[in-house]
Amino acid sequence: MKNICQTLIVAGLVLLAPGFARAQTETPPPAETKEARLQWFDQAKYGLFINWGLYSLPAGEWKGKNISGIGEWIMNRAKIPVQEYEQLAKQFNPGKFNAEEWAQLAADAGMKYLVFDCKHHDGFALYRSAVSPYNVHDATPWHRDPFKELQTACTKRNIKLCFYYSQAQDWHEPDGAGNNWDFKPNDEKDFDRYLRDKSLPQVRELLTHYGPIGLIWFDTPHLMTPERSARFVELIRSIQPDTLINSRLGPGGLQDYQSRGDNEIPHVVTPGAWETAATINDTWGYKKDDQNWKTPEDICFKLVDIVSKGGNYLLNVGPDADGQIPPPSQEILRKVGAWLKINGEAIYGAGRTPFGPELGTPMPGPKDKRGQPRFDPKHDWRCTTKPGKLYLHIFNWPASGTFELAGLQSKVTRAYLLAGHQKLKVQQTDNGVTLTLPAGAPDKIASVICLEIADPVAKISPQEINAK
């Protein structure tokens, strides 16, 4: 039965081949169509990334030796032969996995979408696949489909279901990119055969069997060309036209939004739709010796900082081999979620800051490791916006008892704290606004002040705009 299903899926892709050829010359989708697809993404702002797989079993160690680097890359870093790595599947039996608990954690954390690692670079599918027997249902003693279970759990909680799929790197396949210790170098592989026989058919499966998919998080587009990217785009649009596609699919400009570098947050306000995917410690896949957890305060600042610059925050957890999300991760996420229950109005659907100097200032001298000008960031406060409202997120509560907002020319009609809706005294001049604050910060993580203004869009003095 497995072979018959595989033949039918591949045959279906063969029938689509003329369409793939047409897609090579197509231009990116119209902006209005892209904007419609992005509406939920612009509202959501905050998502949960889950990297889980066979790599969670060794947890950073192979044959008694600690392997440096991120956990999900252990097969590559240790140059583990395919036949050896495959044996991990026989041990994969996560008795503590509970999709309801995972989805509830995302809900408690205030996250609006969930991106699950359906196939990472090791080539192992974390769902039931008819395309390849190397999958969690058929190759392990567990015989379950966690993605199907997550579909049910996320639907109950109105969390948008999404998936990660490594479309190019596949260290298990002779023609997939990346494995040069078992197979030929990349430039000698039949990469198009790999795309035709595994990658594209598996994306088709995932789009066909698990209901509406919010976005597909592609990664590391080795050997991808504009023509190859177009094959994926046409396939996706033919099945689920509203599904978002990230920029790591590959060249061609067909993406809906930009995935920035891992843990990368831009220094300044950035146009367009974009997302920062980030770790809650130092790895994506589980490593037993990585206990370097970010604090709830740090996570909250990054979330506000990203939203104030126009982006989304996709925060990762790496469950262990038993299927348990590490308790420190859960505690951190729930503390940020408690903050969002009070202050979420200033995050969900919120827009960019109209100011800019609060973000920091450029620094002279050599560029950073990413080739960007160095920047001296500030961490005192950030601003997010909605029509007729400014939200001031104050991280360092002023000892003076006042907060001065220079450059705001729009008339402030009301000022209050989101926590408790306590009204604040406002003094407004041509130079800006001064707010009289309570003696202590209402929230130890960040206190949010809402300024209701007479104009739908904040008017800022010219010198403030120039400073931005």
N, C-alpha and C positions, 0 to 999 in steps of 0.2 A: 504493500500500500504506500509505503514511504517513497519508493522509486516512482510509482505512478504519479503521486502528487508532485514530486519534483519535476517530472517530465512535463506535466501540464503547466506548471508555473513557468518553467523555462520556455516552453512553447508559446505561452502567452506573451512573453517578452520578445520572442522572435517576431511575432505578428506586429508588435509595436515598433519594430525596427525602422520602417519608413517614417513614422512620426518622430523618432529620435533624429533622423537626418534633417527633417524640417526644423526641429528645435535649434539646430546649430546656428541658424541665421536669425532667430527671433531676438527681439530687443527686450530689455527688462519690462516687467509688467507696469501698466500705467500707475502713476502715483496714487490716484484716487482708489484703485483696487488695493494697493498695498496699504494705504491708510485704513481702509475698512478692515483688512485682516489684522492690523495692528491695534485695533481699538481695545481688545481685552488685555493685550500686553501692556499698553500704556496705562491702563487702570491697575493692573496687578502689582507691578513694581518689585515684588519680592517672591522668590521661588525656592524650592528645595531641590537640590541636586543629590542623587544617590548613586555612588559608585560602589558596586558590589559584584563579586564574581569568584572564579576559582582562585584568583590572586589573594583573596581574603584568607585562604587556608594557610599558606606559608607565612603570611602577615609580616613580610619583610625579611624572612630568614630562609636560606636554602642550604640544605645539607650541613646544618650547624653553623653557617656563616651569615652574619648580617650583611644584607645587600643594600648598598646606598641608593638613594633616590626615592621617588614616590612609589607607593606600594603596588599599584596596578601595572607598573613597568618591570616587575621582577623577572618575568620571562625574558625580556630583552636585556636587562642589565646583567643577569647571570648567564645569559646565552644558554638557556635551558632547551635541550632538544625537544621537538614536538612530542615524540613518543613518551618522554619522561613527564612532560607537563600534562599530557592527557590523563595520566594516572590520577591527577587531583580530582577529576570528575567522579571517580569511584569512591572518593572520600566525602564528597559534598552532600551533606545531609543536615541542613540547618533547622534543627528542631525548635528553635525559638523564633523563627520567622513568623510574623503576624502582620499581614497587610493592613488590617484595621488599626493596629497600634501605630504603624508607620504613617498612615494617612491622618490619624488623629494628632500625631505629633506635629505634622505640617500645619494642621488647622490651629492647634494650640499656639504654634509659633507665629501665626498671622500670615502664613505663606499662601499664595493664591494659585500656584502651579507647581507641579512635581515632575521632574525630569529623571527618568529611570534608565540606568545603563543596560540597554538590551543587548549590545555586543560591543565589547571593548577591543583593543588591538590584539588581544590574545585569541580572538576568533570564536570564543565560546558564547553561544546565545543564551541569554537569561530569560528565554521564553520558549514555548513549544514550537519548534520550527520543522516544517516538512521539507525545507530546502536542504538542511544539513542535519545529520544525526548528532552532531556535536552540539548538543543543547541540553539545558537543565532538566527537561522532562525525560529525554530518551537516554542520556549518557550518565545519569546519576541515580543513586538508590532513592532519591527523594521523590522523583516522578510527579512534580508539580509545576505549575506555570505561574510564577510570582507576578508577572505583568498582568495576567488576567485577573488575579486576585486584587491587585492594586487598582485595576480599572473599576471594579465593583466598589472598593473602599473609597476611592477618590470621588466617584459619582455621588455617593451618599453625602459627601461633605462639600460638594460644589467646588472641588479643586480640579483645575484643568490638567488633564493627563498628557504627558509629553514623553518623548524618548530620546536617548542618546544612541547614536549608531556610528561606529567607526567604519566609514564607507571605503576607505583606501588602505589603511594599514590593517593587515590581518596576518599575524605571525604563524597561524596554523595552516595557511594555504600556500602551496608552491607558487602561485601567481599573484598572491596578495602582496602589497608593499610592506617592506620593513624587515623581513626575516632573511638575513644574508648569512646566517650561521648554519642553517639546514638546507637552504635553497639558493638559487642563482641570485646574482645582484639584480636590483630593480630594473636596470636597463636591458636585462636579458629575459625578463618575464613577459608572459602574455597577459598583461594587466586587464585588457578588455575582456578576455575570457573570464577572469575572476569577477569582473563587474557583471557580466552577463549571467554567469552560473550561480553566483552566491549573493553579492552585495545588492544588486537591484531586486532580485526575487525576494530577499528577506525584507527589504524596505516595503515591497508590495504586501507581504504577509502582515507586517505590523500596521500598515494603513488599512488593511481589509478586515482584520479579526478583532480589533480592540476598541471599536467605537471612535468617536471624534478625537483627533489628536491635535493638541494646541500648537506644538512646534516640534521640529526634529532638530536635534543638536548634533550636527556633524562635526568631525574633528580631523586634524592633521591631514590635509588634502595632498599627500604625496602622490605624484604622477597624475593628478587631476588636471584636466585642460578645460577650456570653455565648452568644448563639445561634450566632454564626459559629464560636466556639471549639468548641462542642458538635458541629458538623459534622465537624471534624477528629478529635475524640476518638472519635466513633462509627465513623468510617472506620478509624482505627487499631485500635480494639478489635475490629473485625469481621475484621481480617486478621491482626494480630499483637498479641494481648491483653497479652503480657508486655512490650511495648515501653514504655519510660519516656517521659514527656512533661514538658518543662520549663515553667517559669512564664511564659516569654515568648511562649507561644502566644497569650495574651490573657486577658481577664477571664472569670470564671465559676467559678474555684476548682477546675478539673478537672485540674490538673497533679499530677504525682507528686513533684516536688521544686522548690525555688526556685533560679533562676539569679540570683545577686547582680549588682550593677552591674559593668561591665567593670573588671577589676583591683581590685575592692572586696573587702576582707577585714574582717569585723566585728571590733570591739575586744574583745568578750567571748564567752564560750561561748554558742552559739546553738542553740535547739532545732530539731527537725525535720531533714529531709534538704535539704541545700543544696550549692551548688557555686560556686566562684569561677573564672571563665574569665579568663585573663590573658595578656598578651603577654610575649615573651622579650626584646623591645626596646621600641620605642614605637609600633609599627604591627602590624596583623594581616596584611593583604596586603603583599606585598613592596614595599619602597621602597629604591632603590639607595643613597640617602644616609643611611639610618638604620642606624648602627653602634653604637647605644647599648645594648649587650648587658648584660643582668643577669648577675651572676657566679654560678657554681655555689653559692657560699656563700649568696647572697641567695635563689636558687631553693629551696635546701634548707631555709632558715629558713622561707620562706613555706609550703612543703609541710607542715612539722611544725606550724607555727602554725595553719594551717587545720585539719589533722586534730585537733589538741588542742582546737579550738573546735567540732568536730563536722561539718566539711565535707569536700568533695572539691576537688581542684585540677586544673583543665583548662588545660594550658599550650600556647600556640599557637606554631606556626612558619609562616612565609610563604615557600614555595618561589618561586624565580625563574621567569622565562618559559621557561627550558630544562627545568624540572622538577627542579631541584636545590635541596635544602634547604641554606641557607647554611652553610658549614663552621663558623663560630663557633657557630651554633645546635646543630649536631651535637656539637661538642666539649663544650659546656656540658651538654647532656642526658646524654651518656655519663658525665661526671664525677659527676653526681647519681645516675645508675644504678649506678655503682661503689659509692657510699655505701649505696644501697638493698640491694645484694647482701649487705652485712654487717648492716645495720640494718633491713631491710624488715619484720622481725617486729614492730617497734614502729610501723609505718605501716599495712600492709595489714590491714583488719578491726579496726583499733584505735579506741578510743572516746575520749570527751572527758576533759579534765582534771577531777579532783575538787576541785582547789584554786581558783585564780583570781587571787590577788594577783600571781603571777609574770607575768601578762599586762600589767599596768600599772594606772594609776589615772585616774579622770575628772578633767578640768580645769575650773575655773570660767571664766566669760567667754562670749563669743559662740559660736554653733555653727559647725561647719565648712561647706564648700560644699555638702555633701549634706543639711544641716539637722540633723546629729547633734551631740550634745555632744562637745566636744573631749576628746581622750584622750592621756595621756602613756604610750606603750607602753614596756615593758621587753623586753630582748632577751637576757637572760642564760641563761634555760632555759625549757623547756616540758615538759609531761607528757602522755603518751598512756596509754591503759589497755586491758587485757584482763582477763577474770575471773581474779582472784587475782594479777594482775601490774600493776605501775606501771613505766612507762618514762620515765626522766628524760633528756631531750635537753639536754646542756650545751653551750652555744655559747661561753661565756666561762669557760674552765677556771680554777678558783679558785687563786690564788697561795698561799693558806694551806694547801693540801693536804687540805682537808676541805670537805664539802658538807653544809649543814644544811637539813633539810626539816622546817619547823615545822608542827605541827598534826596530823601523822599519828599516829593512835591504833592502827591495825591492827598486829599483831605482824609484823615482818619476819623471815621464816624463812631468806632467802638474798638476797645482793646480789652482782651481778657485772656486768662490762662485756660488752656484746654482741660487741665486737671481741676475740676471743681467749678470752672467757668467764673472764677473770681475776676471782677472788673478791675482794670488798672487805670490810674490817672494818666492822661496824655497832655503834654505841652508841645504844641506844634508851631514852628517858625518857618521862615523862608529857607533855613539851612537844614531842616529835617525835623525829627521827632524825638522827644525825650519821654521815656516811660518811667513811672515810679513803681518800684517792685517791692514785694514782700521781703522781709529780712532774710529768710532762708529759701533755698530752692525747693519747690514743691516735689520735684522728682530728682533722685540722686543720679539717674542716668542722663536725662536731658529734659528740661522744662520747656514747654512749647507755648508761645504767646500767639494768639490770633489777632491780627489787625484787620478790621473790616474797613475798606476804603471806598470812596465815592466813585472811583473810576474802575471799570472792569480790568484794566491793565495798569499796573503801577507806573506813575510818572516819576522819573528820576532826573535829578539835575544834571546838566551837561558834564560838569567836572566828574560826577560819579560814573557816568557812562564812559567817559574817557579813561578813568582809572581802571575800569573793567577790562 
